[in-house]
Amino acid sequence: MATGSITSLGIGSGLDLQDIIDQLKGVDEAVITAKEAEQTELQTQVDAYNTVNAKLFSIKSDALNLSLASNFLGNRVSISDEDILSATVGDGYEASSYSLEVTQKAQKNSWASTAAAGKTDALFNEPESGISDIDTTAVTILGAGVALTEEVTLSADTLVGAGATIASGSTLSAGTVLTTDIINNSGTTIVAGTTLSVDTVIQGDTLLQEDMTIRSGSILEADSMSPPLSIYYGVDGDQEQIDISLEAGMTFEEIVDAINNSADNTDTDGNQLVTAAIASNDNGEYYIRLSATSGENTEDSQISVSGFDWVAADTTVGITQGDSTMYLTVAPGTTYQGMAKLINEAENNPGITAAIINNGDTDNPYQLTLTADETGEDARITLSNFDELTEVNGAGGESLNAEFAVDGISYSRQSNSGIDDVIDGVTFELKSVGETTLDIEVSHDTVKEDLLSMIEGFNDLVSYITGTGADSSNTESETEDDADNPFESSSSARRIVAQLKSLLTTNIDLDSAYTSLIDLGLDIAKDGTISIDEDTLDEAIANDPDALRMLFLGDADEEITGIADVINEALSEMVSSTGIASTEIDQAEAKIDRLDQDIDNETARLTKKYEIMSAQFLRLDTYINQLNSEAALLTSLFDSFGSSSDD
């Protein structure tokens, strides 16, 4: 630690006074420099002994592992046919063998739709109304008493009033309604050859002459006429019925207004239930779409309709998995691709993935599929209002669970993997159908690894202390004269090595084939390192594992401590606060602290000393400067006197 200086000294006198002070100071500061060098050496020892302690802890960790009984119960699993299953086993289990037969792997439930030509084909069809002009009259009523004398075709949903006469050969299209009391004097006569198409309603007392054709689905009612448009909102058994009376000449817009403003179209709180709107299909034909006003995807928001082919309601599809049901509101015209997106992006999707697959068919290659994300019966899917799909995996009630037997006892599980509750300590995964055997074997691999690691740790410590280790700071030339080896003159380091050697060669008083590590092939080399013959060790593990266990664990009945505990307990003392290395560290750090104080004191003393000396030199410099000035003045006077004498 250097003290300060005054750089202006000597200017007045012309003497190098600062250099004189610096030289004097350098001599005095040699004491401080020596103490700082001693501190550096002591800190090197502290760091070195800290490293020694760390290496002792590593050896102790291996000794501790070798003292644990569980390490001598290590297990591994062997499977005769690894194509059928894979397995892992924990430690601490006795050797055993099991026969397994896998009859079925767990499957994911799946469904598939009918095939379509394109991904954007409609999965939920839109109505084909035949009405391409939105202003076209949607409802036609043939009034009472009107006579049609020529052959005509009455379009769908025509109302035929009482007393009307329809000419021979006329065709009544689907949805035509014949009203009541159309017989006798005021009766309507439908002459031979008239065709009543699908869903024609023929009501009370209508006279049908011979050769009439009544198509499938026609309804014959007696003396009454139901409203032509009925809408049902809600779940079966708890539905709201909305009846809409139609008048001749009504357009789609007028029918939409009639539905939206119907008194029946509200709940008890006055909230609208169903919203009607005009829509069109890909062919440009208009129809009326009905949707739940609430916009909710719930079971209670289902809508159904009867009466007209050009009215279509959104479909409420239910997809159930376990205790969870996802309801989706699906608009008419929703495509295969659109339905897949609707399912996958639903917030309450219970665990189902929709996809569009290409089955390879030339004409209709695309299908919508639903697949459970998990295997097993708990993930089985059920559908409502989704008749477009049929079940594939799991169809007909076929089980989706994994089915297997262990030693003849049958088991069923939801998954093929993570099966850990059948064989104690074993977790296995089913890979294919077939038979195999599973053997649990006792393994001493961990014991061998820990023993070899402990020996390697000892050799690492010896090499570090002698200065030949890879982490030693010594170079080859330095090692020759041990100039930088912090342990060169340390008897403590040599005691540590000696104690470890003694521990590793300890003899245990056992009535056994192995009483020390030397019996397992331990050998001490001339350089102080040790080694073990792995062939001898492997032979001991294979031929007499019980004797090996007793050497390391001892015999509790005879109150004999095993060599692992002997080493571990001794190392616990060695790495404690009173151990050799810790004591050396404490002593070195105490010396460093004392040297710090000595250096501070000496620095303060020298600083004060040279402050005083600098002040004295400064006064000397000033005095000499004055003398020099006076001498110069006298010289000048003498020179002046001399010149005057010469003159």
TORGUPA-770923 format. One record per residue (C-alpha): residue number from 1; x, y, z. Coordinates in steps of 0.2 Angstrom, whole numbers. Example, Ala and Ser with C-alpha at 12.3 -4.5 7.8 and 13.67 -1.06 7.14 Angstrom:
{1,{62,-22,39}}
{2,{68,-5,36}}
***
This chain:
{1,{0,0,0}}
{2,{9,16,-6}}
{3,{8,33,4}}
{4,{6,50,-5}}
{5,{19,62,-12}}
{6,{21,81,-15}}
{7,{28,83,-32}}
{8,{33,102,-30}}
{9,{47,98,-18}}
{10,{64,104,-24}}
{11,{58,118,-35}}
{12,{65,131,-24}}
{13,{81,123,-19}}
{14,{85,114,-36}}
{15,{87,98,-26}}
{16,{78,82,-30}}
{17,{70,81,-13}}
{18,{54,71,-19}}
{19,{66,57,-25}}
{20,{74,57,-8}}
{21,{57,55,1}}
{22,{51,42,-12}}
{23,{67,31,-9}}
{24,{65,32,10}}
{25,{47,28,9}}
{26,{51,13,-2}}
{27,{62,6,11}}
{28,{49,9,25}}
{29,{35,1,14}}
{30,{44,-15,11}}
{31,{36,-21,28}}
{32,{19,-18,21}}
{33,{23,-27,4}}
{34,{29,-42,14}}
{35,{13,-43,24}}
{36,{3,-41,8}}
{37,{13,-56,0}}
{38,{9,-66,16}}
{39,{-9,-62,14}}
{40,{-9,-68,-4}}
{41,{-1,-84,1}}
{42,{-13,-87,15}}
{43,{-28,-84,4}}
{44,{-21,-97,-8}}
{45,{-21,-109,6}}
{46,{-39,-105,11}}
{47,{-45,-108,-7}}
{48,{-35,-124,-8}}
{49,{-42,-131,8}}
{50,{-60,-126,3}}
{51,{-57,-136,-13}}
{52,{-51,-151,-2}}
{53,{-67,-150,8}}
{54,{-77,-150,-8}}
{55,{-68,-165,-14}}
{56,{-71,-174,3}}
{57,{-89,-170,2}}
{58,{-90,-179,-15}}
{59,{-82,-194,-7}}
{60,{-93,-193,8}}
{61,{-109,-193,-4}}
{62,{-103,-209,-12}}
{63,{-100,-217,5}}
{64,{-117,-212,10}}
{65,{-125,-220,-5}}
{66,{-116,-236,-1}}
{67,{-123,-236,16}}
{68,{-141,-236,11}}
{69,{-149,-253,11}}
{70,{-161,-247,-4}}
{71,{-146,-246,-15}}
{72,{-143,-265,-13}}
{73,{-161,-267,-19}}
{74,{-159,-259,-36}}
{75,{-170,-267,-49}}
{76,{-171,-268,-68}}
{77,{-185,-276,-79}}
{78,{-183,-288,-93}}
{79,{-196,-292,-106}}
{80,{-196,-307,-118}}
{81,{-204,-298,-132}}
{82,{-202,-279,-132}}
{83,{-213,-277,-147}}
{84,{-228,-281,-135}}
{85,{-224,-269,-121}}
{86,{-211,-259,-112}}
{87,{-209,-256,-94}}
{88,{-199,-248,-80}}
{89,{-197,-253,-62}}
{90,{-192,-244,-46}}
{91,{-180,-250,-33}}
{92,{-183,-260,-18}}
{93,{-192,-275,-25}}
{94,{-188,-293,-24}}
{95,{-185,-303,-40}}
{96,{-201,-310,-48}}
{97,{-208,-315,-65}}
{98,{-225,-312,-73}}
{99,{-234,-318,-89}}
{100,{-244,-305,-99}}
{101,{-256,-307,-113}}
{102,{-262,-291,-122}}
{103,{-279,-295,-131}}
{104,{-283,-277,-136}}
{105,{-275,-260,-136}}
{106,{-285,-245,-130}}
{107,{-292,-236,-144}}
{108,{-299,-218,-148}}
{109,{-317,-217,-152}}
{110,{-320,-210,-169}}
{111,{-334,-206,-181}}
{112,{-335,-202,-200}}
{113,{-347,-193,-211}}
{114,{-353,-198,-228}}
{115,{-341,-194,-242}}
{116,{-342,-178,-252}}
{117,{-333,-172,-268}}
{118,{-326,-156,-260}}
{119,{-321,-149,-243}}
{120,{-333,-135,-246}}
{121,{-348,-145,-250}}
{122,{-363,-143,-238}}
{123,{-364,-155,-224}}
{124,{-380,-147,-218}}
{125,{-391,-144,-233}}
{126,{-400,-128,-237}}
{127,{-418,-128,-243}}
{128,{-422,-128,-262}}
{129,{-437,-117,-263}}
{130,{-437,-114,-281}}
{131,{-440,-95,-277}}
{132,{-426,-84,-285}}
{133,{-436,-68,-284}}
{134,{-437,-61,-266}}
{135,{-453,-52,-270}}
{136,{-462,-68,-277}}
{137,{-478,-73,-267}}
{138,{-473,-87,-256}}
{139,{-491,-92,-251}}
{140,{-505,-95,-264}}
{141,{-523,-98,-259}}
{142,{-536,-104,-272}}
{143,{-552,-96,-266}}
{144,{-569,-105,-263}}
{145,{-579,-108,-279}}
{146,{-565,-105,-291}}
{147,{-566,-117,-306}}
{148,{-550,-122,-315}}
{149,{-557,-129,-332}}
{150,{-540,-132,-339}}
{151,{-526,-144,-334}}
{152,{-515,-134,-321}}
{153,{-501,-138,-309}}
{154,{-503,-131,-291}}
{155,{-487,-127,-284}}
{156,{-481,-132,-266}}
{157,{-491,-125,-252}}
{158,{-506,-119,-262}}
{159,{-522,-118,-251}}
{160,{-538,-124,-260}}
{161,{-553,-116,-253}}
{162,{-571,-124,-251}}
{163,{-581,-126,-267}}
{164,{-566,-125,-279}}
{165,{-566,-137,-294}}
{166,{-550,-143,-301}}
{167,{-550,-149,-319}}
{168,{-546,-167,-324}}
{169,{-527,-170,-326}}
{170,{-522,-157,-314}}
{171,{-507,-160,-303}}
{172,{-507,-155,-284}}
{173,{-489,-153,-279}}
{174,{-481,-156,-262}}
{175,{-488,-147,-248}}
{176,{-505,-142,-256}}
{177,{-519,-141,-243}}
{178,{-537,-145,-247}}
{179,{-549,-137,-235}}
{180,{-564,-145,-226}}
{181,{-582,-147,-232}}
{182,{-579,-149,-251}}
{183,{-591,-162,-255}}
{184,{-610,-163,-261}}
{185,{-618,-148,-268}}
{186,{-605,-136,-262}}
{187,{-591,-149,-263}}
{188,{-575,-149,-272}}
{189,{-573,-162,-285}}
{190,{-556,-169,-289}}
{191,{-559,-178,-305}}
{192,{-550,-194,-311}}
{193,{-532,-193,-316}}
{194,{-527,-179,-303}}
{195,{-511,-183,-294}}
{196,{-509,-179,-275}}
{197,{-490,-177,-273}}
{198,{-480,-180,-257}}
{199,{-486,-172,-241}}
{200,{-502,-166,-248}}
{201,{-515,-164,-235}}
{202,{-533,-170,-239}}
{203,{-545,-164,-226}}
{204,{-562,-170,-221}}
{205,{-576,-175,-233}}
{206,{-566,-173,-249}}
{207,{-572,-185,-263}}
{208,{-559,-194,-272}}
{209,{-564,-202,-288}}
{210,{-557,-218,-296}}
{211,{-539,-218,-303}}
{212,{-533,-206,-290}}
{213,{-514,-207,-285}}
{214,{-510,-203,-267}}
{215,{-491,-201,-265}}
{216,{-481,-207,-250}}
{217,{-482,-195,-235}}
{218,{-499,-188,-239}}
{219,{-510,-184,-224}}
{220,{-529,-187,-224}}
{221,{-537,-177,-209}}
{222,{-555,-175,-204}}
{223,{-564,-159,-202}}
{224,{-550,-148,-197}}
{225,{-536,-138,-203}}
{226,{-520,-135,-193}}
{227,{-510,-119,-195}}
{228,{-499,-121,-210}}
{229,{-482,-115,-201}}
{230,{-478,-121,-184}}
{231,{-461,-117,-175}}
{232,{-455,-127,-159}}
{233,{-442,-119,-148}}
{234,{-433,-129,-134}}
{235,{-431,-147,-128}}
{236,{-444,-160,-131}}
{237,{-456,-160,-117}}
{238,{-453,-142,-113}}
{239,{-456,-133,-129}}
{240,{-463,-117,-134}}
{241,{-474,-118,-149}}
{242,{-475,-103,-161}}
{243,{-490,-104,-173}}
{244,{-489,-93,-189}}
{245,{-505,-90,-199}}
{246,{-502,-86,-217}}
{247,{-512,-76,-229}}
{248,{-513,-77,-248}}
{249,{-500,-67,-257}}
{250,{-488,-65,-242}}
{251,{-469,-63,-247}}
{252,{-454,-69,-238}}
{253,{-452,-52,-230}}
{254,{-470,-52,-223}}
{255,{-468,-70,-217}}
{256,{-451,-65,-208}}
{257,{-460,-50,-200}}
{258,{-475,-61,-195}}
{259,{-463,-73,-186}}
{260,{-452,-60,-177}}
{261,{-467,-51,-171}}
{262,{-478,-65,-166}}
{263,{-485,-65,-149}}
{264,{-481,-83,-147}}
{265,{-462,-79,-151}}
{266,{-458,-73,-133}}
{267,{-454,-81,-116}}
{268,{-462,-77,-100}}
{269,{-451,-62,-98}}
{270,{-456,-55,-115}}
{271,{-439,-59,-123}}
{272,{-439,-65,-142}}
{273,{-436,-83,-144}}
{274,{-433,-86,-162}}
{275,{-426,-74,-175}}
{276,{-432,-76,-194}}
{277,{-421,-69,-208}}
{278,{-420,-71,-227}}
{279,{-406,-82,-233}}
{280,{-401,-89,-250}}
{281,{-393,-105,-255}}
{282,{-379,-108,-268}}
{283,{-392,-109,-282}}
{284,{-398,-91,-278}}
{285,{-415,-98,-271}}
{286,{-422,-89,-256}}
{287,{-428,-97,-240}}
{288,{-431,-91,-222}}
{289,{-418,-96,-209}}
{290,{-423,-97,-191}}
{291,{-411,-95,-177}}
{292,{-411,-93,-158}}
{293,{-412,-75,-154}}
{294,{-401,-78,-138}}
{295,{-386,-84,-149}}
{296,{-382,-97,-136}}
{297,{-376,-114,-139}}
{298,{-387,-123,-127}}
{299,{-399,-138,-128}}
{300,{-413,-126,-123}}
{301,{-410,-116,-139}}
{302,{-415,-130,-151}}
{303,{-427,-125,-165}}
{304,{-438,-137,-176}}
{305,{-451,-132,-189}}
{306,{-465,-140,-200}}
{307,{-477,-134,-213}}
{308,{-466,-127,-227}}
{309,{-450,-133,-237}}
{310,{-443,-116,-238}}
{311,{-441,-113,-220}}
{312,{-426,-120,-211}}
{313,{-420,-119,-193}}
{314,{-402,-119,-187}}
{315,{-398,-136,-180}}
{316,{-392,-138,-162}}
{317,{-379,-152,-163}}
{318,{-374,-160,-146}}
{319,{-357,-169,-144}}
{320,{-355,-178,-128}}
{321,{-340,-186,-120}}
{322,{-341,-192,-102}}
{323,{-350,-180,-92}}
{324,{-347,-165,-103}}
{325,{-358,-160,-118}}
{326,{-354,-147,-131}}
{327,{-369,-139,-140}}
{328,{-366,-131,-157}}
{329,{-378,-120,-167}}
{330,{-376,-125,-185}}
{331,{-383,-114,-199}}
{332,{-390,-122,-215}}
{333,{-377,-123,-228}}
{334,{-362,-126,-216}}
{335,{-349,-135,-225}}
{336,{-338,-150,-220}}
{337,{-323,-138,-218}}
{338,{-334,-126,-208}}
{339,{-341,-139,-196}}
{340,{-323,-145,-192}}
{341,{-318,-128,-188}}
{342,{-333,-125,-177}}
{343,{-329,-140,-167}}
{344,{-311,-138,-165}}
{345,{-313,-119,-160}}
{346,{-327,-122,-148}}
{347,{-322,-116,-130}}
{348,{-331,-130,-122}}
{349,{-324,-144,-133}}
{350,{-322,-158,-120}}
{351,{-308,-167,-129}}
{352,{-313,-170,-147}}
{353,{-303,-166,-163}}
{354,{-312,-164,-180}}
{355,{-303,-166,-196}}
{356,{-306,-167,-215}}
{357,{-298,-183,-222}}
{358,{-295,-188,-240}}
{359,{-300,-207,-242}}
{360,{-293,-208,-259}}
{361,{-310,-211,-268}}
{362,{-310,-203,-285}}
{363,{-327,-195,-285}}
{364,{-330,-192,-266}}
{365,{-314,-192,-257}}
{366,{-318,-180,-242}}
{367,{-325,-185,-225}}
{368,{-327,-176,-209}}
{369,{-321,-186,-194}}
{370,{-322,-184,-176}}
{371,{-309,-192,-165}}
{372,{-307,-192,-146}}
{373,{-291,-185,-140}}
{374,{-289,-199,-127}}
{375,{-291,-218,-128}}
{376,{-304,-228,-118}}
{377,{-322,-229,-114}}
{378,{-322,-213,-103}}
{379,{-318,-203,-119}}
{380,{-332,-211,-130}}
{381,{-342,-199,-140}}
{382,{-361,-198,-142}}
{383,{-370,-187,-154}}
{384,{-387,-179,-155}}
{385,{-395,-170,-170}}
{386,{-379,-176,-180}}
{387,{-386,-190,-191}}
{388,{-373,-186,-205}}
{389,{-360,-196,-195}}
{390,{-358,-214,-191}}
{391,{-347,-222,-178}}
{392,{-331,-231,-183}}
{393,{-319,-236,-169}}
{394,{-331,-242,-155}}
{395,{-346,-245,-167}}
{396,{-359,-258,-160}}
{397,{-353,-255,-142}}
{398,{-336,-263,-145}}
{399,{-325,-259,-130}}
{400,{-312,-245,-132}}
{401,{-302,-250,-117}}
{402,{-286,-259,-116}}
{403,{-289,-277,-112}}
{404,{-275,-288,-105}}
{405,{-271,-302,-92}}
{406,{-257,-304,-80}}
{407,{-254,-321,-74}}
{408,{-271,-326,-80}}
{409,{-280,-312,-71}}
{410,{-290,-300,-83}}
{411,{-288,-281,-83}}
{412,{-296,-266,-92}}
{413,{-288,-249,-93}}
{414,{-293,-233,-102}}
{415,{-275,-230,-108}}
{416,{-261,-240,-116}}
{417,{-247,-231,-106}}
{418,{-244,-226,-88}}
{419,{-251,-243,-81}}
{420,{-244,-243,-63}}
{421,{-257,-251,-53}}
{422,{-256,-269,-58}}
{423,{-238,-275,-54}}
{424,{-231,-267,-38}}
{425,{-217,-255,-43}}
{426,{-219,-258,-62}}
{427,{-226,-245,-74}}
{428,{-229,-252,-92}}
{429,{-235,-247,-109}}
{430,{-245,-259,-121}}
{431,{-238,-258,-138}}
{432,{-246,-272,-148}}
{433,{-257,-288,-145}}
{434,{-248,-304,-140}}
{435,{-240,-314,-126}}
{436,{-224,-310,-117}}
{437,{-215,-312,-100}}
{438,{-209,-298,-88}}
{439,{-195,-302,-76}}
{440,{-190,-290,-61}}
{441,{-171,-293,-58}}
{442,{-161,-287,-43}}
{443,{-147,-275,-49}}
{444,{-131,-270,-41}}
{445,{-126,-257,-54}}
{446,{-129,-243,-43}}
{447,{-117,-250,-29}}
{448,{-103,-253,-42}}
{449,{-105,-235,-49}}
{450,{-105,-227,-31}}
{451,{-89,-238,-26}}
{452,{-80,-233,-42}}
{453,{-85,-215,-40}}
{454,{-78,-215,-22}}
{455,{-61,-222,-28}}
{456,{-61,-209,-42}}
{457,{-64,-195,-29}}
{458,{-50,-201,-18}}
{459,{-38,-201,-32}}
{460,{-43,-184,-38}}
{461,{-40,-178,-20}}
{462,{-23,-186,-19}}
{463,{-18,-178,-36}}
{464,{-24,-161,-31}}
{465,{-14,-161,-14}}
{466,{2,-168,-23}}
{467,{0,-155,-36}}
{468,{-2,-167,-51}}
{469,{-21,-166,-53}}
{470,{-30,-158,-68}}
{471,{-37,-144,-57}}
{472,{-20,-140,-49}}
{473,{-13,-123,-53}}
{474,{4,-130,-54}}
{475,{13,-132,-71}}
{476,{25,-146,-75}}
{477,{41,-135,-71}}
{478,{33,-129,-55}}
{479,{29,-146,-49}}
{480,{47,-151,-50}}
{481,{52,-139,-36}}
{482,{35,-137,-29}}
{483,{37,-118,-29}}
{484,{18,-115,-30}}
{485,{11,-130,-21}}
{486,{0,-123,-6}}
{487,{2,-140,3}}
{488,{21,-143,1}}
{489,{24,-139,19}}
{490,{7,-144,25}}
{491,{7,-159,37}}
{492,{-12,-156,38}}
{493,{-14,-161,20}}
{494,{-4,-176,22}}
{495,{-14,-181,37}}
{496,{-30,-180,27}}
{497,{-23,-192,14}}
{498,{-17,-204,27}}
{499,{-33,-205,36}}
{500,{-43,-208,19}}
{501,{-31,-222,15}}
{502,{-33,-230,32}}
{503,{-52,-228,30}}
{504,{-53,-237,13}}
{505,{-42,-251,19}}
{506,{-52,-254,35}}
{507,{-56,-272,40}}
{508,{-73,-276,46}}
{509,{-75,-290,59}}
{510,{-87,-301,49}}
{511,{-89,-319,47}}
{512,{-90,-317,28}}
{513,{-80,-319,12}}
{514,{-77,-301,11}}
{515,{-71,-291,26}}
{516,{-62,-276,17}}
{517,{-62,-267,0}}
{518,{-45,-276,-3}}
{519,{-55,-292,-5}}
{520,{-65,-284,-19}}
{521,{-49,-280,-28}}
{522,{-43,-263,-20}}
{523,{-25,-259,-23}}
{524,{-14,-245,-18}}
{525,{-1,-238,-30}}
{526,{16,-231,-26}}
{527,{10,-213,-30}}
{528,{-3,-215,-17}}
{529,{-18,-217,-28}}
{530,{-29,-233,-27}}
{531,{-38,-244,-40}}
{532,{-50,-258,-40}}
{533,{-50,-274,-51}}
{534,{-67,-273,-59}}
{535,{-67,-291,-64}}
{536,{-65,-296,-45}}
{537,{-78,-284,-41}}
{538,{-90,-291,-54}}
{539,{-87,-308,-48}}
{540,{-91,-304,-30}}
{541,{-107,-295,-36}}
{542,{-112,-310,-46}}
{543,{-107,-324,-35}}
{544,{-110,-318,-17}}
{545,{-121,-302,-17}}
{546,{-126,-305,1}}
{547,{-108,-305,7}}
{548,{-105,-289,-3}}
{549,{-121,-281,5}}
{550,{-114,-286,23}}
{551,{-97,-278,20}}
{552,{-105,-261,16}}
{553,{-120,-262,27}}
{554,{-114,-272,42}}
{555,{-124,-284,53}}
{556,{-137,-276,63}}
{557,{-140,-291,73}}
{558,{-122,-293,78}}
{559,{-120,-274,80}}
{560,{-107,-273,67}}
{561,{-105,-257,57}}
{562,{-102,-258,38}}
{563,{-88,-251,30}}
{564,{-99,-238,21}}
{565,{-105,-231,37}}
{566,{-87,-231,44}}
{567,{-81,-221,30}}
{568,{-96,-209,30}}
{569,{-95,-206,48}}
{570,{-77,-202,48}}
{571,{-79,-190,33}}
{572,{-93,-181,42}}
{573,{-80,-177,56}}
{574,{-67,-173,43}}
{575,{-78,-160,34}}
{576,{-85,-153,50}}
{577,{-81,-136,57}}
{578,{-68,-145,68}}
{579,{-60,-155,54}}
{580,{-43,-153,48}}
{581,{-46,-143,32}}
{582,{-59,-131,41}}
{583,{-46,-129,55}}
{584,{-33,-124,43}}
{585,{-45,-112,34}}
{586,{-50,-104,51}}
{587,{-32,-101,56}}
{588,{-27,-94,39}}
{589,{-42,-82,39}}
{590,{-38,-76,57}}
{591,{-20,-73,51}}
{592,{-26,-63,36}}
{593,{-37,-52,47}}
{594,{-22,-49,59}}
{595,{-12,-44,44}}
{596,{-25,-32,37}}
{597,{-25,-23,54}}
{598,{-6,-23,54}}
{599,{-5,-16,36}}
{600,{-18,-3,40}}
{601,{-8,3,56}}
{602,{8,3,47}}
{603,{1,13,32}}
{604,{-6,26,44}}
{605,{11,27,53}}
{606,{20,30,37}}
{607,{8,42,30}}
{608,{9,53,46}}
{609,{28,51,45}}
{610,{30,57,27}}
{611,{18,71,29}}
{612,{29,78,43}}
{613,{45,74,33}}
{614,{37,82,17}}
{615,{33,98,27}}
{616,{51,98,34}}
{617,{58,96,17}}
{618,{47,110,10}}
{619,{53,122,24}}
{620,{71,117,19}}
{621,{68,120,1}}
{622,{61,137,5}}
{623,{76,141,16}}
{624,{89,136,3}}
{625,{79,146,-10}}
{626,{81,161,1}}
{627,{99,158,4}}
{628,{102,156,-15}}
{629,{93,172,-18}}
{630,{104,181,-5}}
{631,{119,173,-13}}
{632,{114,179,-30}}
{633,{112,196,-23}}
{634,{129,197,-15}}
{635,{137,190,-31}}
{636,{129,204,-41}}
{637,{135,217,-29}}
{638,{152,210,-29}}
{639,{152,210,-48}}
{640,{146,228,-48}}
{641,{160,233,-36}}
{642,{173,225,-46}}
{643,{168,234,-62}}
{644,{168,251,-53}}
{645,{187,247,-48}}
{646,{192,243,-65}}
{647,{185,259,-71}}
***
